[in-house]
Amino acid sequence: MKKTYNWAILGCGKIAKKFSEDLSLLPNANLYAAASRSLDNANRFAKELGYEKAYGSYKEMVKDPNVDVVYIATPHSKHLEHSILCLEHKKAVLCEKAFAMNSKEVQQMVDVSRKNKTFLMEAFWTIFQAKFLKVLELAKDKELGQLKFVKSDFMFKADFDPDKRLYNIDLGAGSLLDIGIYPIFRSLALLGKPKAIKTMANIRPTGVEDSICMLFSYDDGAMAVLTSSFESSCKNETELCFEHGTIKFERDPDHPILLEKNGNLEEIGFGQSKGMGYELEAVHVMECLDQGLIESPILPLSASQDLMEILDSVRKDAGIVFPKHDD
């Protein structure tokens, strides 16, 4: 019989609600505590989603001995502070992406995790999706030949408001850390770390980037063109071009993969999932805890460090600066 883990949510916003709805599907995940800076907000969230307790203070929540694992759903700019708070109290941590604001902060989180021998993982649900795992499997097909080109986009239309999270520079605003991280993650998983990066970004007078195009080149001659934007909408499609075929897939986990090989087109479908897919990363976290691990073998801390190093390089080339976090 599987051990049941008491989950706590730190930060009661939209993504926390989506995660909680998926978490409720898991028989060995107990929705135990919701924590917010406002007790009223925590109470509303706990009542709506079915958590047993509500805390109006993060510090009060981490002192609860019954909390086993914390999902951190606050803005990027607070991930370092909140992850360390939980890790210092020996609470396992699943922290939303972007993991932190820069590589220096990620290293601090990793160091505290290892010092306290306490589990830490970035909540990058993509790597646990059956669809993306199938793409990684297909990409190894020798008949396709070498992967030469990756094109990946993530865009949606958002109204400009410097006080909201997407455009508030003090909260790590901009499309890059919010959604550009997904195309970069795909290129990292498929091609590894690039040898060179070139960018073009649209930066608002407030210093916030709302659209960015990235060109990556690799030692084997492969290239990637990656885009993120709050200025327009598109299919959010990824296309992989091999020597002898292509793989196309959209962000929607239930949309089929299109495989073209040797002139033949194959559609690989996926059944409707019970949740949005966030439950898959929660399942993995609990499996790691069952084994006494302090980091994931599927998404190790080194992968999050590599990802953040690339994000830092992109920001440097594009001239994107977070005044309260960059030296």
LODO-385344 format. One record per residue (C-alpha): residue number from 1; residue in one letter; chain; x, y, z. Coordinates in pm, 1 decimal, always signed. Each point is the difference from the previous one (the first is absolute). Layout:
   fipa   miro   vogu         xx         yy         zz
    NUM      A      A          X          Y          Z
...
This chain:
   fipa   miro   vogu         xx         yy         zz
      1      M      A       +0.0       +0.0       +0.0
      2      K      A     +138.5     +339.6      -98.9
      3      K      A      +80.6     +256.7     +265.6
      4      T      A     -233.6     +299.9       +3.0
      5      Y      A     +173.9     +339.2       -5.6
      6      N      A     -136.1     +320.5     +146.2
      7      W      A      +33.9     +274.1     -262.1
      8      A      A       +9.1     +370.6      +72.2
      9      I      A      -41.5     +279.2     -252.2
     10      L      A     +209.6     +314.3      +44.1
     11      G      A     -166.2     +276.3     -200.0
     12      C      A     -370.5      -26.7      -83.0
     13      G      A      -24.2     +131.0     -355.6
     14      K      A     -122.2     -135.6     -333.7
     15      I      A     +277.4     -254.0      -58.3
     16      A      A      -38.6     -125.8     +357.2
     17      K      A     -368.4      -64.4      -68.3
     18      K      A      +73.8     -196.0     -318.1
     19      F      A     +265.8     -204.4     +176.2
     20      S      A     -229.9      -67.8     +295.3
     21      E      A     -280.0     -121.4     -226.8
     22      D      A     +237.6     -254.6     -152.6
     23      L      A     +152.7      -89.0     +337.7
     24      S      A     -346.9      -92.1     +127.3
     25      L      A       -8.2     -283.1     -257.0
     26      L      A     +281.4     -187.0     +177.6
     27      P      A     -103.1     -246.9     +274.5
     28      N      A     +327.8      +37.4     +192.1
     29      A      A       +3.4     +382.2       -6.6
     30      N      A     -183.0     +164.9     +288.8
     31      L      A      -95.0     +363.7      -53.7
     32      Y      A     +112.3     +110.2     +342.9
     33      A      A      +83.8     +371.6      +17.6
     34      A      A      -30.5     +319.7     -203.3
     35      A      A     +219.3     +296.6      +91.1
     36      S      A      -29.7     +359.0     -114.7
     37      R      A     +111.7     +341.3     +124.8
     38      S      A     -368.8      +56.7      +76.7
     39      L      A     -189.5     -237.4     +228.4
     40      D      A     -327.3      +90.8     -172.7
     41      N      A     +149.8      -95.2     -335.9
     42      A      A     +140.2     -325.3     +141.1
     43      N      A     -337.8      -85.7     +155.4
     44      R      A     -184.3      +63.3     -327.4
     45      F      A     +252.3     -208.8     -194.2
     46      A      A       -5.8     -284.9     +253.9
     47      K      A     -379.6      -10.7       +4.5
     48      E      A      -29.4       +5.6     -379.2
     49      L      A     +267.2     -264.7      -67.1
     50      G      A      -54.5     -220.1     +304.1
     51      Y      A     +309.9      +62.9     +213.6
     52      E      A      -26.8      -86.9     +369.2
     53      K      A     +182.9     +305.4     +133.0
     54      A      A      +65.4     +359.6      -96.0
     55      Y      A     +290.7     +218.6     +104.8
     56      G      A      +34.9     +376.8      -36.7
     57      S      A     +376.4      -28.2      +34.9
     58      Y      A     +253.3     -210.0     -189.9
     59      K      A     +221.5      -22.4     +308.0
     60      E      A     -288.5     -136.6     +204.5
     61      M      A      -73.7     -263.4     -264.0
     62      V      A     +356.8     -137.1      -19.3
     63      K      A       +2.4      -43.7     +378.2
     64      D      A     -290.2     -244.8      -25.5
     65      P      A     +160.5     -344.0      +62.3
     66      N      A     -268.0     -173.0     -207.3
     67      V      A      +99.0     +168.8     -327.9
     68      D      A     +202.4     -241.6     -216.9
     69      V      A      +40.7     +182.7     -330.6
     70      V      A      -59.8     +356.8     -116.2
     71      Y      A      -95.3     +118.6     -346.4
     72      I      A     +129.1     +356.1      -46.7
     73      A      A     -220.7     +207.0     -229.5
     74      T      A     +113.5     +355.2      +71.6
     75      P      A     +160.2     +231.3     -262.6
     76      H      A     +351.2      -82.8     -128.9
     77      S      A     +150.4     +278.4     +208.0
     78      K      A     -102.1     -175.7     +323.8
     79      H      A     +103.7     -355.2      -86.9
     80      L      A     +343.0      +26.0     +162.9
     81      E      A     -137.4     +136.4     +327.1
     82      H      A     -291.3     -240.8      +20.9
     83      S      A     +192.8     -310.7     -106.0
     84      I      A     +269.7      +63.7     +258.3
     85      L      A     -265.3      +63.0     +267.3
     86      C      A     -151.4     -343.0      -68.7
     87      L      A     +330.5     -184.2      -40.0
     88      E      A     +136.5     +140.9     +327.5
     89      H      A     -307.0     -147.9     +169.0
     90      K      A      +60.5     -338.0     -170.0
     91      K      A     -303.3      +24.5     -226.0
     92      A      A      +33.6     -160.1     -343.3
     93      V      A      -41.3     +262.2     -273.3
     94      L      A     -158.0       -0.6     -344.6
     95      C      A      +63.6     +354.8     -125.8
     96      E      A     -169.8     +149.8     -303.7
     97      K      A     +205.6     +106.9     -297.2
     98      A      A     +187.4     +217.7      -59.5
     99      F      A     +192.5     -160.5     +287.1
    100      A      A     +145.1     +336.4     +102.7
    101      M      A     +111.2     +330.3     -152.5
    102      N      A     +355.8      -98.4      -93.3
    103      S      A     +265.8     -269.0      +33.8
    104      K      A     +136.9     +144.9     +324.1
    105      E      A     -338.0      -42.1     +167.1
    106      V      A      -43.6     -352.9     -136.4
    107      Q      A     +339.2      -96.7     +141.5
    108      Q      A     -104.1     +130.8     +341.8
    109      M      A     -314.0     -213.9      -11.0
    110      V      A     +197.2     -307.3     -103.2
    111      D      A     +255.9      +57.0     +276.9
    112      V      A     -271.5      +29.8     +267.6
    113      S      A     -175.3     -313.0     -129.4
    114      R      A     +318.9     -201.6      +25.3
    115      K      A      +98.2     +146.6     +336.9
    116      N      A     -337.1      -97.9     +146.6
    117      K      A      -21.6     -326.0     -196.9
    118      T      A     -348.3     +106.6     -106.4
    119      F      A     -169.4      -57.7     -334.9
    120      L      A      -11.7     +283.5     -255.0
    121      M      A     -131.8       -4.2     -358.4
    122      E      A     -110.8     +254.4     -256.3
    123      A      A     -365.6      -40.5      -97.5
    124      F      A      +67.8      -50.7     -369.8
    125      W      A     -295.5     -218.4      -84.5
    126      T      A      +93.6      -32.7     -369.5
    127      I      A     +259.0     -270.3      +67.5
    128      F      A     -265.6     -224.3     +158.9
    129      Q      A     -253.5      +23.4     -283.0
    130      A      A      -46.7     -319.7     -199.2
    131      K      A       -8.9     +207.0     -316.5
    132      F      A     +337.0     +167.0      +56.9
    133      L      A     +157.3     -327.7     +109.6
    134      K      A     -123.8     -151.3     -327.2
    135      V      A     +158.2     +289.5     -192.6
    136      L      A     +333.3      -67.8     +171.9
    137      E      A      -32.3     -368.2      -90.6
    138      L      A      -86.3      +72.9     -364.3
    139      A      A     +290.7     +244.0      -29.7
    140      K      A     +240.6     -290.4      +57.5
    141      D      A     -130.0     -187.7     -307.2
    142      K      A     +306.5      -62.5     -216.3
    143      E      A     -213.3       +5.8     -315.9
    144      L      A      -72.1     +368.2      +62.0
    145      G      A     +369.8      +76.2       +9.1
    146      Q      A     +152.5     +292.6     +186.4
    147      L      A     -217.6     +273.5     +145.1
    148      K      A     +103.3     +313.1     -187.8
    149      F      A     -256.5     +265.5      +89.9
    150      V      A     -242.3      +77.3     +284.1
    151      K      A     -273.8     +263.4      -27.2
    152      S      A     -210.1      +55.3     +309.8
    153      D      A     -241.2     +276.2     +103.9
    154      F      A     -209.2      +95.3     +301.8
    155      M      A     -218.6     +310.2      -28.7
    156      F      A     -320.3     +144.9     +136.4
    157      K      A     -152.3     +347.1       +0.9
    158      A      A      +18.1     +185.7     +330.1
    159      D      A      -97.8     +359.1      +70.7
    160      F      A     +284.9     +220.8     +113.5
    161      D      A      -28.0      +85.3     +370.0
    162      P      A     +323.7      +81.5     +186.6
    163      D      A     -167.5      -81.4     +332.6
    164      K      A      -91.6     -357.7      -97.9
    165      R      A     +240.4     -294.1      +34.5
    166      L      A      +67.5      -43.6     -373.8
    167      Y      A     +123.6     +357.3      -34.3
    168      N      A     +126.2      +83.6     +351.7
    169      I      A     +379.9       -0.4      -29.2
    170      D      A      +43.0      -43.8     +375.8
    171      L      A     -179.4     -335.3      -29.3
    172      G      A     +221.1     -131.4     -284.2
    173      A      A     -237.0     +113.1     -272.8
    174      G      A      +24.5      -63.4     -372.0
    175      S      A      -83.2     -282.5     -236.8
    176      L      A     +345.4     -161.5      +28.6
    177      L      A      -19.7     -133.4     +355.5
    178      D      A     -374.6      -54.4      -15.8
    179      I      A      -45.6     -186.0     -329.9
    180      G      A     +323.4      +30.1     -201.8
    181      I      A     +144.5     -249.9     +241.4
    182      Y      A     -209.2     -274.5     -166.6
    183      P      A     +151.0      +24.1     -351.0
    184      I      A     +345.0      +26.1     +159.5
    185      F      A      -67.8     -310.9     +208.4
    186      R      A     -101.8     -192.9     -311.5
    187      S      A     +317.1      +98.0     -183.6
    188      L      A     +209.5      -88.8     +305.8
    189      A      A     -162.2     -343.1      +29.5
    190      L      A      +45.2      -71.9     -371.5
    191      L      A     +328.8     +170.6      -90.0
    192      G      A     +175.2      +76.1     +327.6
    193      K      A     +161.6     +332.1      +89.8
    194      P      A      +65.4     +234.2     -294.7
    195      K      A     +346.9     +126.2      -87.3
    196      A      A     -126.5     +343.6     -107.5
    197      I      A     -311.8     +210.1      +61.7
    198      K      A     -137.1     +300.2     -191.2
    199      T      A     -319.2     +182.8      +91.4
    200      M      A     -239.3     +275.4     -101.7
    201      A      A     -240.7     +132.5     +263.1
    202      N      A     -271.5     +260.8      +29.1
    203      I      A      +64.2     +176.3     +330.9
    204      R      A     -255.7     +241.3     +143.5
    205      P      A     +105.3     +337.2     +149.7
    206      T      A      -50.7     -161.3     +342.5
    207      G      A     +282.8     -244.3      -80.7
    208      V      A     -230.3     -298.6      -47.8
    209      E      A      +42.4     -221.3     -305.6
    210      D      A     -332.4     -110.1     -147.2
    211      S      A     +124.5     -177.9     -314.4
    212      I      A     +327.3     -172.4      -77.4
    213      C      A     +145.0     -204.5     -285.6
    214      M      A     +299.6     -222.0      +70.4
    215      L      A     +242.2     -169.8     -235.3
    216      F      A     +212.3     -281.5     +144.2
    217      S      A     +285.1     -178.8     -177.5
    218      Y      A     +163.1     -327.6     +100.4
    219      D      A     +335.4     -169.5      -43.0
    220      D      A     -143.3     -260.7     -240.0
    221      G      A     -140.5     +267.1     -233.5
    222      A      A     -357.7      -18.6     +123.7
    223      M      A     -198.8     +318.6      +59.7
    224      A      A     -309.4     +104.4     +196.8
    225      V      A     -235.3     +294.9      -51.3
    226      L      A     -205.0      +67.3     +311.5
    227      T      A     -263.3     +265.7      +66.3
    228      S      A     -213.8     +121.6     +289.1
    229      S      A     -240.2     +292.0      +11.9
    230      F      A     -283.3     +167.1     +188.7
    231      E      A      -82.8     +198.2     -315.5
    232      S      A     -168.8     -261.7     -218.1
    233      S      A     -147.0     -347.8       -8.6
    234      C      A      +91.3     -301.4     -212.4
    235      K      A      -26.2     -380.2       -1.2
    236      N      A     +295.6      -27.5     +240.8
    237      E      A     +149.2     -270.4     -215.0
    238      T      A     +339.3     -167.8       +0.8
    239      E      A     +153.5     -137.5     -319.0
    240      L      A     +304.8     -225.5       -5.7
    241      C      A     +175.7      -30.9     -334.8
    242      F      A     +220.8     -304.2      -47.5
    243      E      A     +208.7     -107.4     -297.0
    244      H      A     -276.6     -235.3     -116.7
    245      G      A     -322.7     +119.6     +158.0
    246      T      A     -181.2     +224.9     +242.8
    247      I      A     -186.5      -12.7     +329.9
    248      K      A     -266.7     +261.1      +78.6
    249      F      A     -195.1      +39.3     +320.6
    250      E      A     -208.1     +266.6     +169.2
    251      R      A       +7.9      +97.5     +366.4
    252      D      A     -342.9     -151.0      +68.5
    253      P      A      +84.6     -340.3     +158.3
    254      D      A     -299.9     -165.6     -168.8
    255      H      A      +87.9     +119.8     -351.0
    256      P      A     +166.1     -273.8     -213.5
    257      I      A     +364.4      -11.5     -103.7
    258      L      A      +52.0      +20.9     -376.4
    259      L      A     +289.8     -215.3     -117.5
    260      E      A     +121.8      +19.1     -360.6
    261      K      A     +262.8     -259.4      -91.2
    262      N      A     +112.0     -115.9     -342.4
    263      G      A     -292.8     +181.5     -159.5
    264      N      A     -259.0     -165.7     +224.0
    265      L      A     -211.8     +198.4     +246.6
    266      E      A     -107.7     -160.6     +327.5
    267      E      A     -227.1     +147.8     +265.2
    268      I      A      +71.1     -114.9     +354.4
    269      G      A     -293.2      +71.4     +228.8
    270      F      A      -37.1      +16.0     +375.5
    271      G      A     -306.2      -70.2     +209.3
    272      Q      A     -164.9     +268.8     +207.1
    273      S      A     +185.9      +40.3     +328.0
    274      K      A     -185.2      +10.9     +333.8
    275      G      A     +164.6     +325.8      +99.2
    276      M      A     +196.7     +273.1     -172.3
    277      G      A     +324.7     -191.3      +56.0
    278      Y      A     +123.9     +165.5     +318.2
    279      E      A      -85.9     -315.4     +192.1
    280      L      A     +279.6     -182.3     -182.7
    281      E      A     +274.8     +208.6     +159.2
    282      A      A     -164.1      -46.0     +341.8
    283      V      A       -3.2     -377.6      -49.8
    284      H      A     +371.8      +11.0      -80.0
    285      V      A      +80.4     +214.0     +305.4
    286      M      A     -171.9     -251.2     +228.2
    287      E      A     +179.3     -289.6     -168.6
    288      C      A     +330.1     +176.8      +67.0
    289      L      A      -96.5      +55.4     +363.2
    290      D      A      -94.5     -369.2      +31.1
    291      Q      A     +357.5      -78.1     -102.8
    292      G      A     +157.2     +254.5     +232.9
    293      L      A     +140.8     +207.7     -288.5
    294      I      A      +82.8     +370.4      +31.4
    295      E      A      -12.9      +65.9     -374.8
    296      S      A     -173.4     -147.9     -301.3
    297      P      A     +178.0     -244.7     -232.5
    298      I      A     -226.7     +119.1     -284.0
    299      L      A      +33.9     +374.0      +62.1
    300      P      A     +320.5      +33.9     +204.2
    301      L      A     +110.6     +329.9     +145.9
    302      S      A     +278.7      +12.8     -259.2
    303      A      A     -267.3      +24.8     -272.7
    304      S      A     -155.7     +300.6     +173.1
    305      Q      A     +345.4     +154.0      +36.0
    306      D      A      +68.2      -49.0     -372.9
    307      L      A     -337.4     +153.0      -86.4
    308      M      A      +61.3     +305.2     +215.5
    309      E      A     +349.3      +47.8     -145.4
    310      I      A     -156.9      +18.3     -346.9
    311      L      A     -265.0     +245.2     +124.1
    312      D      A     +275.8     +216.1     +148.0
    313      S      A     +186.2       -2.1     -332.9
    314      V      A     -316.3      +93.3     -189.7
    315      R      A      -69.1     +288.1     +237.3
    316      K      A     +357.4     +125.0      -28.6
    317      D      A      -11.5       -0.7     -380.2
    318      A      A     -344.0     +163.8       -7.7
    319      G      A      +80.9     +261.1     +263.9
    320      I      A     -269.9     -115.9     +242.7
    321      V      A      +80.4     +105.0     +356.9
    322      F      A     -177.6      -60.0     +329.6
    323      P      A     +131.9     +284.8     +217.0
    324      K      A      -78.4     -161.0     +335.7
    325      H      A     +162.5     -332.9      -90.7
    326      D      A     +283.4      +60.3     -246.7
    327      D      A     +336.4     +112.3     +134.3
